[in-house]
Amino acid sequence: MTQLEKRVLITGHMGFIGAWSALLFKLNGWSVYGLDDRSSYGERLYDVSGLKTLMDDERECDVSDLAAWQNWVTRIQPELFVHLAGQAIVPRAFKQPYLTFRSNALGTLALLEAARLTKSVRAAVCITSDKVYENSNDGHPFSETDNLGGGDIYSVSKSSSELLAKAYNHAHLAGRALNIQTVRLGNVVGGGDWSVNRLIPDLIHAAQGKKRFRVRYMNATRPFQHVSDVAKGISRIALSALNGSIPSGEAWNLGPKDNSFACVREVIDLFKEYCPDLKVVDDEEKIKEDLNLSVNVAKYSDHFSPPRDNSVEGIKRTIKWYEAFYGGASPIKLMEKDLY
């Protein structure tokens, strides 16, 4: 590919994972375009790090409103879509189910339709979640062949996104040379996440404000994975889709090394090593969510390479990032250090 051909559109580029992915693609010589509606809550790494100066162009609008951005995409002629936009906070999904489904499912539908209509686009990578799986909470690591499902709007919105990608791949491309991939993420951790109602950002907020940290489920398990592994995984899958080394219609679990996981209690204990005065109390406002989650990353590990960090290593790397950042280090330099 020539430099002019290396154009990627990242939806949700102002979000936590989007910012890390945008930087990685830029460092690898891509022209990077972004689409985001800035609807998520909390301070943004995108703003703090000044990533706007590295973007080739961006639009601020709702990804599900295809009419608002289709002409712009036609003008910039990207060859790759990376779809990260969506409502990613589970507690918010319980309070705003309609917004969550529209953002996640209809946003994916709009992205796939834009890819179908834009001839320059040769690959689309749609990011979903490990919550796409029908979960009996027995703790077994989910594989890509397990049944999709979900008992809440967040999970259903993500499994619907998977089904939409499958439908486009099977029935709606009409000979179009478009490679569609889906990537199912676990709980992503890393420096620069200040989202509301996420475990580590909430711990950071509590420590910074000297407030009590409220925990919903102390013994819940999650496949915590470092954002640098996620950004690199998305990039590897995208490049393989573009060069045709993986067939269209594949789904990939992207999680921590060795199918690892950690429980919330373990994360809090690790954080207390750096902030021993943190006060932890039980949150009386419980939501009905799956308590045991882990994913099998053998498919990704065998085809590409295993993720660098297991869950505990990823959490420790994250805590050190914040420690360095609040000590005055450049966020961009810290991101580059974790990416390479």
Buried (B, 14 or more C-beta within 10 A) or exposed (E): EEEEBBBBBBBBBBBBBBBBBBBBBBBEEBBBBBBBBEBBEBBBBBEBBEBEEBBEEBBEBBBBBBEBBBEBBEEBBBBBBBBBBBBBBBBBBBEBBEBBBBBBBBBBBBBBBBBBEBEBBBBBBBBBBBBBBEBEEEEEBBBBEBEBBBEBBBBBBBBBBBBBBBEBBEEEBEEEEBBBBBBBBBBBBBBBBBBBBBBBBBBBBBBEEEEEBBBBBBEBBBBBBBBBBBBBBBBBBBBBBBEEEBEBBBBBBBBBBEBBBBBBBBBBEBBBEBBEEBEBEEBEEEBEBBBBBBBBBBBBBEBBEBBBBBBBBBBBBBBBBBEBBEEEBEBBEBBBBBBE
